[in-house]
């Protein structure tokens, strides 16, 4: 999903949007070159040496990868997808960003 995420970050630049990732690679040092190679410019948290069984995925009840959450400006989870949501993700983000803009 990295190419799509990069384009999404670029498309949403200057808007009330943040992409946050969680990486489940077990070796943090081996992860660093991947982040550079894939041009991961957004905040990405490491899920620990437990990989997919790490503390973040456990706390958020993640059972499949990728799992995506759409969280609004108040911290409310609006949507959750397990697996790639495709174009639905972009539509939902646009809707939420437009709601925020309309309320300001």
C-alpha positions as CSV (number, residue, x, y, z in Angstrom):
1,X,0.0,0.0,0.0
2,X,3.0,2.3,0.2
3,X,2.5,3.9,-3.3
4,X,-1.1,4.7,-2.5
5,X,-0.2,6.0,1.0
6,X,2.5,8.3,-0.6
7,X,0.0,9.7,-3.1
8,X,-2.6,10.1,-0.3
9,X,-0.2,12.1,1.9
10,X,0.7,14.3,-1.1
11,X,-3.0,14.8,-2.1
12,X,-4.0,15.7,1.5
13,X,-1.1,18.1,2.1
14,X,-2.4,21.3,3.8
15,X,-5.6,19.7,4.8
16,X,-6.6,18.4,8.3
17,X,-5.3,14.9,7.7
18,X,-2.6,12.7,9.2
19,X,-1.5,9.3,8.2
20,X,-0.1,7.2,10.9
21,X,1.4,3.7,10.3
22,X,2.2,0.7,12.5
23,X,5.0,-1.6,11.3
24,X,5.1,-5.2,12.3
25,X,8.6,-6.1,11.3
26,X,10.3,-7.9,14.1
27,X,13.7,-6.4,13.7
28,X,13.7,-2.6,14.1
29,X,17.1,-2.1,12.6
30,X,16.2,-4.0,9.4
31,X,13.1,-1.8,9.2
32,X,15.0,1.5,8.8
33,X,16.3,0.8,5.2
34,X,12.7,-0.1,4.1
35,X,11.3,3.1,5.5
36,X,13.9,5.1,3.6
37,X,13.5,3.0,0.4
38,X,9.8,3.2,0.4
39,X,9.9,7.0,1.2
40,X,7.8,6.7,4.4
41,X,7.5,10.3,5.4
42,X,4.6,9.9,7.8
43,X,4.7,8.8,11.4
44,X,5.2,5.1,11.6
45,X,5.3,3.3,15.0
46,X,7.1,0.0,15.5
47,X,4.8,-2.8,16.9
48,X,7.7,-4.4,18.8
49,X,9.7,-7.6,18.5
50,X,6.5,-9.6,18.7
51,X,5.7,-8.5,15.1
52,X,2.0,-8.9,14.4
53,X,1.5,-10.0,18.0
54,X,3.0,-6.8,19.3
55,X,1.5,-4.4,21.8
56,X,-0.2,-2.0,19.4
57,X,-2.0,-4.7,17.4
58,X,-3.0,-6.4,20.6
59,X,-4.4,-3.2,22.2
60,X,-6.3,-2.3,19.0
61,X,-7.5,-5.9,18.4
62,X,-5.9,-6.2,15.0
63,X,-6.3,-9.7,13.6
64,X,-5.4,-9.1,9.9
65,X,-2.9,-7.0,8.0
66,X,-3.4,-4.4,6.8
67,X,-6.0,-3.1,9.2
68,X,-6.9,0.6,8.7
69,X,-8.8,2.9,11.0
70,X,-10.3,6.2,10.0
71,X,-10.3,8.4,13.1
72,X,-11.9,11.9,13.2
73,X,-10.5,15.0,14.8
74,X,-12.2,14.1,18.1
75,X,-10.6,10.7,18.3
76,X,-13.7,8.8,17.3
77,X,-13.2,5.7,15.1
78,X,-15.4,6.3,12.0
79,X,-14.4,3.2,10.0
80,X,-12.3,0.1,10.3
81,X,-11.1,-2.1,7.4
82,X,-9.3,-5.4,7.5
83,X,-7.5,-5.8,4.1
84,X,-7.2,-3.1,1.5
85,X,-10.4,-1.0,1.2
86,X,-9.5,0.3,-2.2
87,X,-11.2,3.5,-3.4
88,X,-13.6,3.4,-0.4
89,X,-10.7,4.6,1.8
90,X,-10.2,7.8,-0.3
91,X,-13.9,8.5,-0.4
92,X,-14.3,8.1,3.3
93,X,-11.3,10.4,4.0
94,X,-12.6,13.0,1.6
95,X,-16.0,13.0,3.3
96,X,-14.4,13.4,6.7
97,X,-12.1,16.2,5.6
98,X,-15.0,18.0,4.0
99,X,-17.0,17.6,7.2
100,X,-14.2,19.2,9.2
101,X,-13.8,22.0,6.7
102,X,-17.5,22.7,6.8
103,X,-17.5,22.9,10.6
104,X,-14.7,25.5,10.8
